[in-house]
Amino acid sequence: MHLTRSLVVACVFASLLAAPTKGAPQAVTPARRVQGGVVVLEHAADAFNRAPRLTLGASPLATMGGADADPAYDLTTASSVVLLRDGRLATFSLLGSRFLIFGADGKPERIIGRQGEGPGEFQSATGLVALGDTLFLADNSLRRFNWILPDRGVVRSRSAVHGFRLTARHVAGALPGGRLVMHSSGSVSPPDTGTRTLTPIVITTVDDGPARTIAKIPDLDLQQIETRYRGRIRTSTTALRFSRLARVVVWDTLIATSGSRSEIDLRNAQGKIVSRLNAPFARRPVTRAMRDLVIAAELTRLDGPQAERMVDPDENRRLAREMPFADSLPPYMGLFVTPNRTLWVVDATAPGDTAWSATAFRLDGAIVGRLHAARSGKPVYFGNDRVVVREEDDDGVVSMKVFQIITSSSSPASSRPLRFSPAAPPQ
């Protein structure tokens, strides 16, 4: 009874596409069953084909960075992005450890902070989230939490020893009451058993109260390899190329995590799985062409200016050619939650792909849209009706582009911007 009531309350905040035109696809609702006390929301194999179709507007609403941009606002090392309520964009650049603020029109507006250890200075960003109008940054190197206002800069900092003591470096979001959810996805430390690492999910508070691990979930796929630097043969542990990676994001009152297969587990604040979302996420086989592109890019990088600083360049090149690959791509490469509490699940992509896709879910597990973007790039943030895409040109120059999400139609004139309205909770 308590579990059912919790799900019903959560679904009051769910979102659905605005009333579609006659004959247009409706949200795809999953079958529901209870297995071992867990509510399983199961989508059929054709669910994506039946979902409302979405695409991107023909031109970006705004473009940050790019070949003609101010060098002070270089986005090469920027990946964590937040779209502010007023349309401005904030990102953190590892180059110089600075916040870069762009206007809603994409024009550079302000630089906040610099590299260092003093007040208003940063070393690294391992989690950038918006807490209302305030940006929250976890700095793993300095073990410090920071609160930043785009128009004022750093307004508060405090030590975060407890949160990082459990190796939880990345911020997945904030639960009601200001509790932070953190994790350490991507760690290559050898596992106790098996061939996958386990990443802890940790809950702490912004005031650096006691941190507790509520769950551990499967992370990277690992394999033992032999290294021969300067003729010394040693054994090392490495992550497979195209490895699966633990995904964690706060979704309203729940925590969405990647499951042991392709499902998405929904956990409460105690780490217990209360619901499981199953959808037809496909795992594409890794092809020879994918491998060749990765190897070629790595060899090109190794032949760059840093080659003279290598201990054993020939061994680095051998490893670039022989490092192991996973058999298949992960089922998805990203989980994002919008301000209106829609969960976007982005399909995995491979080098050479010229398109990407993502699926939108509301809190009751229904699919409210299937987005296909006929362009290369990587989505790094989803808003209620738009997405920020990180793109890189042939010269390696990075830009961030904001696109409107619109309904897909054979007739451009009948396409319309994405709109959301409340959905009724399940009975």
Backbone hydrogen bonds, N-H to C=O, Kabsch-Sander energy under -0.5 kcal/mol:
donor,donor_aa,acceptor,acceptor_aa,energy
5,R,1,M,-2.4
6,S,2,H,-2.1
7,L,3,L,-2.1
8,V,4,T,-2.2
9,V,5,R,-2.5
10,A,6,S,-2.3
11,C,7,L,-2.0
12,V,8,V,-0.7
12,V,9,V,-1.1
13,F,10,A,-1.4
14,A,11,C,-1.6
16,L,421,S,-1.3
18,A,419,R,-2.4
24,A,21,T,-2.4
28,V,367,I,-2.4
29,T,27,A,-0.7
31,A,42,E,-2.9
33,R,40,V,-1.9
35,Q,33,R,-0.5
35,Q,38,V,-2.8
38,V,35,Q,-1.6
39,V,274,V,-2.0
40,V,33,R,-3.4
40,V,38,V,-0.7
41,L,39,V,-0.6
41,L,276,R,-3.3
42,E,31,A,-2.8
42,E,40,V,-0.8
43,H,41,L,-0.5
43,H,278,N,-2.1
47,A,44,A,-1.8
50,R,46,D,-1.2
51,A,47,A,-0.9
51,A,48,F,-0.5
54,L,370,R,-2.6
55,T,406,I,-2.8
57,G,404,Q,-2.3
61,L,402,V,-3.4
62,A,402,V,-1.0
63,T,105,D,-0.5
64,M,400,M,-3.5
66,G,398,V,-1.7
69,A,66,G,-1.6
73,Y,70,D,-2.4
74,D,71,P,-1.3
78,A,75,L,-1.7
79,S,92,F,-0.6
81,V,79,S,-0.6
81,V,380,V,-0.5
82,V,90,A,-2.5
84,L,82,V,-0.7
84,L,88,R,-3.0
87,G,84,L,-1.9
89,L,102,F,-1.9
90,A,82,V,-2.7
91,T,100,L,-1.9
92,F,80,S,-1.1
93,S,98,R,-3.0
94,L,77,T,-0.9
94,L,92,F,-0.6
96,G,94,L,-1.1
97,S,94,L,-0.5
98,R,93,S,-1.8
99,F,112,I,-3.0
100,L,91,T,-3.0
101,I,99,F,-0.5
101,I,110,R,-3.0
102,F,89,L,-2.9
103,G,107,K,-3.0
106,G,103,G,-2.2
109,E,101,I,-2.8
110,R,101,I,-1.8
112,I,99,F,-2.2
114,R,120,G,-0.5
115,Q,96,G,-0.6
116,G,122,F,-2.0
121,E,118,G,-1.9
122,F,114,R,-2.6
126,T,124,S,-0.5
126,T,138,A,-2.5
127,G,138,A,-0.5
129,V,136,F,-2.1
131,L,129,V,-0.5
131,L,134,T,-3.6
132,G,130,A,-0.7
134,T,131,L,-1.5
135,L,148,I,-3.1
136,F,129,V,-3.3
137,L,146,N,-2.4
138,A,127,G,-2.0
139,D,137,L,-0.6
139,D,144,R,-3.0
140,N,138,A,-0.7
143,R,139,D,-0.9
144,R,139,D,-2.0
145,F,158,R,-2.9
146,N,137,L,-2.3
147,W,156,R,-2.9
148,I,135,L,-2.9
149,L,153,G,-2.7
152,R,149,L,-1.6
153,G,149,L,-3.3
155,V,147,W,-2.6
156,R,147,W,-1.3
158,R,145,F,-2.1
160,A,143,R,-2.7
164,F,160,A,-1.6
165,R,161,V,-1.7
166,L,162,H,-0.7
167,T,164,F,-2.0
168,A,163,G,-0.7
169,R,167,T,-1.0
169,R,183,H,-0.7
170,H,183,H,-3.4
171,V,126,T,-0.8
172,A,170,H,-0.6
172,A,181,V,-3.4
173,G,181,V,-0.8
175,L,179,R,-3.1
178,G,175,L,-1.4
179,R,175,L,-0.6
180,L,204,T,-2.5
181,V,173,G,-2.6
182,M,180,L,-0.5
182,M,202,V,-3.1
183,H,170,H,-2.0
184,S,200,P,-0.6
187,S,184,S,-1.1
197,T,220,L,-1.8
199,T,217,I,-2.9
201,I,215,A,-3.0
202,V,182,M,-3.1
202,V,200,P,-0.6
203,I,212,R,-2.5
204,T,180,L,-2.1
206,V,178,G,-0.8
208,D,205,T,-2.0
212,R,203,I,-2.0
214,I,201,I,-2.6
214,I,212,R,-0.6
215,A,201,I,-1.1
217,I,199,T,-2.4
219,D,197,T,-3.0
222,L,195,T,-3.6
223,Q,238,T,-2.2
225,I,236,S,-3.0
227,T,225,I,-0.5
227,T,234,R,-2.7
231,G,228,R,-2.0
232,R,229,Y,-2.1
233,I,231,G,-0.7
234,R,227,T,-2.3
234,R,232,R,-0.5
236,S,225,I,-2.7
238,T,223,Q,-2.3
240,L,221,D,-2.5
241,R,324,P,-2.4
243,S,240,L,-1.4
249,V,256,A,-2.1
250,V,172,A,-2.0
251,W,254,L,-3.1
252,D,250,V,-0.5
254,L,251,W,-2.2
255,I,267,R,-2.4
256,A,249,V,-2.8
256,A,254,L,-0.5
257,T,265,D,-2.7
258,S,247,R,-1.8
259,G,263,E,-2.5
264,I,277,L,-2.4
265,D,257,T,-2.5
265,D,263,E,-0.5
266,L,275,S,-2.9
267,R,255,I,-2.6
267,R,265,D,-0.6
268,N,272,K,-2.1
271,G,268,N,-2.2
274,V,266,L,-2.5
274,V,272,K,-0.6
275,S,266,L,-1.6
276,R,39,V,-2.5
277,L,264,I,-3.1
278,N,41,L,-2.9
278,N,276,R,-0.6
279,A,277,L,-0.5
281,F,279,A,-2.8
282,A,280,P,-0.5
284,R,282,A,-0.7
286,V,327,D,-3.2
287,T,285,P,-0.5
291,R,287,T,-2.1
292,D,288,R,-2.7
293,L,289,A,-2.0
294,V,290,M,-1.9
295,I,291,R,-2.7
296,A,292,D,-2.6
297,A,293,L,-2.1
298,E,294,V,-2.2
299,L,295,I,-2.6
300,T,296,A,-2.1
301,R,297,A,-2.1
302,L,298,E,-2.4
303,D,299,L,-1.4
304,G,301,R,-1.6
307,A,304,G,-1.9
308,E,305,P,-0.8
309,R,306,Q,-1.5
310,M,307,A,-1.5
315,E,312,D,-0.5
316,N,312,D,-2.0
317,R,313,P,-2.2
318,R,314,D,-2.2
319,L,315,E,-2.6
320,A,316,N,-2.1
321,R,317,R,-1.7
322,E,318,R,-1.8
323,M,319,L,-2.5
326,A,241,R,-2.9
329,L,284,R,-3.1
333,M,346,V,-2.7
334,G,346,V,-1.0
336,F,344,W,-2.4
338,T,342,T,-2.2
341,R,338,T,-2.1
343,L,361,F,-2.5
344,W,336,F,-3.5
344,W,342,T,-0.6
345,V,359,T,-2.6
346,V,334,G,-2.5
346,V,344,W,-0.5
347,D,357,S,-2.2
353,D,350,A,-2.1
356,W,373,A,-2.0
358,A,371,L,-2.2
359,T,345,V,-2.3
360,A,369,G,-2.9
361,F,343,L,-2.9
362,R,366,A,-2.3
365,G,362,R,-2.4
367,I,28,V,-2.8
368,V,360,A,-2.2
368,V,366,A,-0.6
369,G,360,A,-1.0
370,R,52,P,-2.8
371,L,358,A,-3.0
372,H,54,L,-2.1
373,A,356,W,-3.2
374,A,372,H,-0.6
375,R,373,A,-1.9
378,K,390,R,-2.3
380,V,388,V,-2.9
381,Y,388,V,-1.1
383,G,386,R,-3.3
387,V,403,F,-2.2
388,V,381,Y,-3.1
389,V,387,V,-0.5
389,V,401,K,-3.1
390,R,378,K,-3.2
391,E,389,V,-0.6
391,E,399,S,-2.7
393,D,397,V,-2.3
396,G,393,D,-2.1
399,S,391,E,-2.5
400,M,64,M,-2.6
401,K,389,V,-2.7
402,V,62,A,-2.6
403,F,387,V,-2.7
403,F,401,K,-0.6
405,I,385,D,-2.7
406,I,55,T,-2.7
406,I,404,Q,-0.6
407,T,416,R,-2.7
408,S,53,R,-2.9
414,S,411,S,-1.8
415,S,411,S,-0.6
415,S,412,P,-0.9
418,L,405,I,-2.3
421,S,16,L,-2.3
423,A,14,A,-0.9
